[in-house]
Amino acid sequence: MALEEYRKKRDFTKSPEPAGTVVKKKRPELFFCVQKHLASHLHYDFRLEHNGVLLSWAVPKGPSLNPKDKRLAMHVEDHPFDYGEFEGVIPEGYGAGIVMLWDRGTWTPEVDDVDAALKKGDLKFTLNGYKLKGSWVLVRTSGRYGGGSDKRTGSPGSNGGRSWLLIKHRDEWSGDLDIAEFAPKSVKSDGEFEDILAEDTPAVWVSNRPAKGGEAGAMLATIIERAAKLKNSKDTKGTKDTKDTKGTKDTKGTKDTKTKKATKRKVASKQRRERTSERR
């Protein structure tokens, strides 16, 4: 099964990640996404839709628009198509951390046979996303994790062949701009990691931090602090709004009561005048 390894690594009673299924219906355009993932280390998950699932590579430094940069991309298990819209907090277990939908769009193969290109270890393609566009290539490398593929399926990572390089081709969309630094926010929520975490419960992370020590640990500590402030700010604002609303209702109620009493007095006064007039 295409998603067997993906499901084996996760406990869906604890993880908000989708269990998903293999999409069998052919789609007119192929989906791609990049998810910025702060777990034990900060990395970017690069995903291409193929045969009903998302082929996935973990890119430690993230994609680069500079053709001179050859970014390491470690092939990981296929993910379900539904994962392409996932953004949120994985509180514990495999991949525990914060996931941001950093980019998404469509991709077009620049080869006639994607499976043959994957087996060969040389996949050229065009991206049309919010941040990543133009021509790219994924090239499998030799070495400890490179060289070879599953002889039965041709998959680039199920039996070796995990190490790839993600390289931008020189075109109108290439350049020296650090796209990860220039555009760090989510394309789904337009938020930072702390905004995503603030939607959850920061207290969860105090005793169960996925990143301990090092640069990622320090980054997470800062994010937790910012998220806590954001959440407290929202809670305080909500309390204030409730009080203000309550006060407004009370004031309105008081005004209505006074108006009713004044009306009764006027009616009573009018009735007294009418009775006096009748006696005369």
C-alpha positions as CSV (number, residue, x, y, z in Angstrom):
1,M,0.0,0.0,0.0
2,A,1.2,3.5,-0.9
3,L,0.5,5.0,2.5
4,E,1.4,2.0,4.7
5,E,4.6,3.5,5.9
6,Y,3.0,6.9,6.5
7,R,0.2,5.4,8.7
8,K,2.6,3.0,10.5
9,K,4.6,6.0,11.9
10,R,1.6,7.9,13.3
11,D,-1.0,7.6,16.0
12,F,-4.0,9.3,14.6
13,T,-5.7,9.4,18.1
14,K,-3.1,11.9,19.1
15,S,-2.0,13.5,15.8
16,P,-4.3,15.9,13.9
17,E,-2.7,14.8,10.6
18,P,-5.1,13.3,8.1
19,A,-5.0,9.5,7.7
20,G,-6.0,10.1,4.1
21,T,-6.5,7.7,1.1
22,V,-4.9,7.3,-2.3
23,V,-6.8,9.6,-4.7
24,K,-7.8,7.4,-7.7
25,K,-9.6,10.1,-9.8
26,K,-7.4,11.8,-12.4
27,R,-7.1,15.5,-11.9
28,P,-6.6,18.1,-14.6
29,E,-3.7,19.8,-12.7
30,L,-1.1,18.2,-10.4
31,F,-0.8,19.8,-6.9
32,F,2.4,20.6,-5.1
33,C,3.1,22.2,-1.7
34,V,5.9,23.1,0.7
35,Q,5.3,22.8,4.4
36,K,7.7,24.6,6.8
37,H,8.1,22.2,9.7
38,L,9.6,23.0,13.1
39,A,10.2,19.7,14.8
40,S,13.5,18.4,16.2
41,H,15.0,20.6,13.4
42,L,13.5,23.3,11.2
43,H,13.1,22.0,7.6
44,Y,10.8,22.3,4.6
45,D,8.7,19.4,3.3
46,F,8.6,19.5,-0.5
47,R,5.6,17.5,-1.9
48,L,4.6,16.6,-5.5
49,E,1.3,14.9,-6.4
50,H,1.8,11.7,-8.3
51,N,-0.4,8.6,-8.6
52,G,-2.9,9.8,-6.0
53,V,-0.4,10.6,-3.2
54,L,2.2,13.3,-2.4
55,L,5.8,12.2,-3.1
56,S,7.8,13.9,-0.3
57,W,11.3,15.2,0.4
58,A,12.6,16.9,3.5
59,V,14.7,19.9,2.6
60,P,16.7,21.0,5.7
61,K,17.6,24.5,4.3
62,G,14.5,25.0,2.2
63,P,14.3,25.7,-1.5
64,S,16.6,28.2,-3.1
65,L,16.0,30.4,-6.1
66,N,19.7,30.5,-6.8
67,P,20.8,27.9,-9.4
68,K,24.2,27.7,-7.7
69,D,22.6,26.3,-4.6
70,K,22.2,22.5,-4.5
71,R,19.8,21.9,-1.6
72,L,19.9,18.5,0.0
73,A,16.4,16.8,-0.2
74,M,15.9,13.6,1.8
75,H,13.2,11.4,0.4
76,V,10.6,10.3,3.0
77,E,7.4,8.3,2.9
78,D,4.6,9.2,0.6
79,H,1.9,11.4,2.2
80,P,-1.9,11.4,1.5
81,F,-3.2,14.1,-0.9
82,D,-5.2,15.6,2.0
83,Y,-2.0,16.5,3.7
84,G,-1.4,19.2,1.2
85,E,-3.7,21.5,3.1
86,F,-2.6,20.6,6.5
87,E,-1.4,23.3,8.9
88,G,-1.3,23.0,12.6
89,V,0.3,21.5,15.7
90,I,1.4,17.9,16.1
91,P,1.6,17.7,20.0
92,E,3.6,14.4,20.3
93,G,4.9,11.4,18.5
94,Y,6.5,11.2,15.0
95,G,7.1,14.7,13.6
96,A,6.0,16.5,16.7
97,G,6.1,20.2,16.1
98,I,4.5,23.0,14.2
99,V,3.5,22.7,10.5
100,M,3.0,25.8,8.3
101,L,1.7,25.6,4.7
102,W,4.5,27.8,3.3
103,D,3.7,27.5,-0.4
104,R,1.3,25.6,-2.7
105,G,0.3,25.6,-6.3
106,T,0.5,23.3,-9.3
107,W,3.4,21.5,-11.0
108,T,4.0,20.2,-14.5
109,P,6.5,17.4,-15.4
110,E,9.1,18.3,-18.0
111,V,9.5,14.6,-18.8
112,D,7.2,12.2,-20.6
113,D,7.3,9.5,-18.0
114,V,7.5,10.6,-14.3
115,D,8.0,7.0,-13.0
116,A,10.9,6.4,-15.3
117,A,12.5,9.8,-14.3
118,L,12.1,8.9,-10.6
119,K,13.7,5.5,-11.2
120,K,16.5,7.1,-13.1
121,G,16.9,9.7,-10.4
122,D,16.5,12.8,-12.6
123,L,13.1,14.5,-12.4
124,K,12.7,17.9,-14.2
125,F,9.5,19.9,-13.6
126,T,7.9,23.4,-13.6
127,L,6.3,24.9,-10.5
128,N,3.6,27.5,-10.4
129,G,3.1,28.4,-6.8
130,Y,2.8,31.6,-4.8
131,K,6.6,31.7,-4.0
132,L,8.2,29.0,-6.1
133,K,7.9,29.2,-9.9
134,G,9.7,28.2,-13.0
135,S,11.9,25.2,-13.9
136,W,13.5,22.9,-11.2
137,V,15.1,19.5,-11.0
138,L,15.4,16.8,-8.4
139,V,18.6,14.7,-8.8
140,R,19.3,11.6,-6.8
141,T,22.9,11.4,-5.4
142,S,25.3,8.7,-4.5
143,G,26.7,8.2,-1.1
144,R,25.4,6.8,2.2
145,Y,21.7,7.4,1.5
146,G,21.8,7.7,-2.3
147,G,22.2,5.4,-5.2
148,G,19.4,3.0,-6.0
149,S,15.7,2.6,-5.8
150,D,13.1,0.0,-5.0
151,K,13.6,-2.7,-7.7
152,R,9.9,-3.7,-7.5
153,T,8.2,-0.2,-7.7
154,G,11.0,2.1,-8.8
155,S,10.2,4.4,-5.9
156,P,13.1,6.7,-5.1
157,G,13.2,6.1,-1.4
158,S,11.5,2.8,-0.2
159,N,14.8,0.9,-0.6
160,G,17.7,3.3,-0.6
161,G,18.0,6.3,-2.9
162,R,16.9,8.7,-0.1
163,S,19.4,11.5,-0.8
164,W,18.5,13.9,-3.6
165,L,19.3,17.5,-4.5
166,L,16.7,20.1,-5.3
167,I,18.1,22.7,-7.8
168,K,16.5,25.7,-9.4
169,H,17.1,26.0,-13.2
170,R,18.3,29.4,-14.5
171,D,15.2,31.3,-15.9
172,E,13.2,34.4,-15.3
173,W,12.2,33.2,-11.8
174,S,15.7,32.4,-10.5
175,G,17.9,34.9,-8.6
176,D,19.8,35.6,-5.4
177,L,16.8,36.5,-3.3
178,D,16.5,34.3,-0.1
179,I,12.9,33.4,-0.6
180,A,12.6,31.7,2.8
181,E,13.7,34.9,4.6
182,F,11.8,37.2,2.2
183,A,8.5,35.4,2.5
184,P,8.4,33.5,5.8
185,K,4.6,33.4,6.4
186,S,1.9,30.9,5.6
187,V,0.0,31.0,2.3
188,K,-3.0,29.6,4.1
189,S,-3.4,31.7,7.2
190,D,-0.8,34.5,6.5
191,G,0.6,33.8,10.0
192,E,3.9,32.9,11.6
193,F,4.6,29.8,13.7
194,E,3.5,31.7,16.9
195,D,0.1,32.5,15.3
196,I,-0.5,28.8,14.5
197,L,0.6,27.8,18.0
198,A,-1.5,30.4,19.6
199,E,-4.6,28.8,18.1
200,D,-3.6,25.7,20.1
201,T,-2.7,25.5,23.8
202,P,0.9,26.7,24.5
203,A,0.8,25.0,27.9
204,V,1.1,21.6,26.0
205,W,4.6,22.6,24.9
206,V,6.0,23.5,28.3
207,S,6.2,19.9,29.3
208,N,6.4,18.2,25.9
209,R,8.7,20.1,23.6
210,P,9.6,18.4,20.3
211,A,12.8,20.4,19.9
212,K,15.2,20.3,22.8
213,G,18.4,22.3,22.8
214,G,20.3,23.7,19.8
215,E,19.0,26.3,17.4
216,A,15.6,24.6,16.9
217,G,15.1,24.4,20.6
218,A,15.9,28.1,21.1
219,M,13.6,29.0,18.2
220,L,10.8,27.0,19.7
221,A,11.2,28.6,23.1
222,T,10.9,32.0,21.5
223,I,7.8,30.9,19.5
224,I,6.2,29.5,22.7
225,E,6.7,32.8,24.5
226,R,5.3,34.8,21.6
227,A,2.3,32.4,21.2
228,A,1.5,32.7,24.9
229,K,1.5,36.5,24.7
230,L,-0.7,36.4,21.6
231,K,-3.2,34.0,23.3
232,N,-3.3,36.0,26.5
233,S,-3.8,39.2,24.4
234,K,-6.8,37.5,22.6
235,D,-8.2,36.2,25.9
236,T,-7.9,39.7,27.5
237,K,-9.5,41.4,24.5
238,G,-12.3,38.8,24.5
239,T,-13.0,39.4,28.3
240,K,-13.0,43.2,27.7
241,D,-15.3,42.9,24.8
242,T,-17.7,40.8,26.9
243,K,-17.6,43.3,29.7
244,D,-18.2,46.2,27.3
245,T,-21.0,44.3,25.7
246,K,-22.6,43.5,29.0
247,G,-22.3,47.2,30.1
248,T,-23.9,48.3,26.9
249,K,-26.8,45.9,27.5
250,D,-27.2,47.1,31.0
251,T,-27.2,50.7,29.9
252,K,-29.7,50.0,27.2
253,G,-31.9,48.2,29.8
254,T,-31.7,51.2,32.2
255,K,-32.7,53.6,29.4
256,D,-35.6,51.4,28.4
257,T,-36.8,51.3,32.0
258,K,-36.6,55.0,32.4
259,T,-38.4,55.6,29.2
260,K,-41.2,53.2,30.2
261,K,-41.6,55.0,33.6
262,A,-41.6,58.4,32.0
263,T,-44.3,57.2,29.6
264,K,-46.4,55.8,32.4
265,R,-46.2,59.2,34.3
266,K,-47.3,61.1,31.2
267,V,-50.2,58.8,30.7
268,A,-51.3,59.0,34.3
269,S,-50.9,62.8,34.2
270,K,-53.1,63.0,31.1
271,Q,-55.7,60.7,32.7
272,R,-55.8,63.0,35.8
273,R,-56.3,66.1,33.7
274,E,-59.1,64.4,31.7
275,R,-60.9,63.4,35.0
276,T,-60.6,66.9,36.4
277,S,-61.9,68.4,33.2
278,E,-64.9,66.1,33.3
279,R,-65.8,67.1,36.9
280,R,-65.8,70.8,35.9
